[in-house]
Every structure is written in C-alpha cells, then in structure tokens.
C-alpha cells in the first residue's frame, strides 16, 4: 500500500493484494475522504494477514488504522 496525502485531509492509496488461497489478485487506486472510511471498509473486507506500507510516506492516521 502506498499513500499520497492531500491538502484537504483526504488520501489516495495505491493498493495491491494477493489471496493465495483463492488465487485472487487485485491492483487499484483508492480515493478516500479525511476519515479513511473506504480504506477501513476495504481492510475489513480483505482481512489481510500482512500489510506492507512505506513507514516514511504514510500518515499517522493511516498507521493507526492499519495496526
């Protein structure tokens, strides 16, 4: 996951996921509001076992959400 924080408090996320049990693979861009509701919904749906992100480029708001 790669985050691009915007001036208005929203964020854009580049996301890639792999589910080895179902052979599902996805890549996309997620445009989210300042509350990160879309990212939270996606994480609840996918329930990832591991999540990779850039510690230096990720906002504190997103770090709290993914931990």
Phi, psi and omega per residue, in radians:
X1 nan 2.367 3.089
X2 -2.212 2.275 -3.111
X3 -1.899 2.456 2.977
X4 -2.147 1.883 3.124
X5 -1.368 2.413 3.135
X6 -1.818 2.807 -3.093
X7 -1.107 -0.470 -3.099
X8 -1.507 0.115 3.123
X9 1.649 -0.184 3.103
X10 -1.438 3.005 3.129
X11 -2.450 2.660 2.993
X12 -1.995 2.373 -3.092
X13 -2.134 2.311 2.928
X14 -1.641 2.163 -3.004
X15 -2.260 2.443 3.031
X16 -2.394 2.348 3.095
X17 -2.401 2.673 3.112
X18 -2.369 2.257 3.030
X19 -1.976 1.826 -3.047
X20 -1.250 -0.361 -3.141
X21 -1.344 -0.503 -3.128
X22 -1.997 0.017 -3.099
X23 1.045 0.532 3.128
X24 -1.578 2.396 -3.124
X25 -2.391 2.339 3.134
X26 -2.479 2.559 3.098
X27 -2.411 2.407 3.117
X28 -3.013 3.115 3.075
X29 -2.079 2.346 -3.129
X30 -2.054 2.098 3.061
X31 -1.676 2.144 -3.020
X32 -2.186 2.769 3.111
X33 -1.475 -3.084 -3.084
X34 -1.209 -0.248 3.128
X35 -1.658 -0.093 3.125
X36 1.026 0.624 -3.115
X37 -1.166 -0.664 3.140
X38 -1.163 -0.725 3.108
X39 -1.138 -0.761 3.130
X40 -1.060 -0.751 3.112
X41 -1.093 -0.767 3.127
X42 -1.094 -0.760 3.139
X43 -1.143 -0.644 3.088
X44 -1.173 -0.626 3.132
X45 -1.253 -0.777 -3.087
X46 -1.383 -0.569 -3.078
X47 0.813 1.112 -3.072
X48 -1.179 2.490 3.043
X49 -1.382 -0.539 3.113
X50 -2.387 2.592 3.114
X51 -2.441 2.156 3.131
X52 -1.837 2.301 3.094
X53 -2.668 2.791 -3.131
X54 -1.428 1.951 -3.106
X55 -1.073 -0.524 -3.094
X56 -1.447 -0.418 -3.077
X57 -1.810 0.000 -3.075
X58 -1.787 2.343 -3.118
X59 -1.246 2.773 3.105
X60 -1.063 -0.657 3.124
X61 -1.005 -0.795 -3.124
X62 -1.268 -0.676 3.106
X63 -1.022 -0.715 3.121
X64 -1.133 -0.641 -3.116
X65 -1.184 -0.691 -3.047
X66 -1.503 -0.151 -3.137
X67 -1.612 nan nan
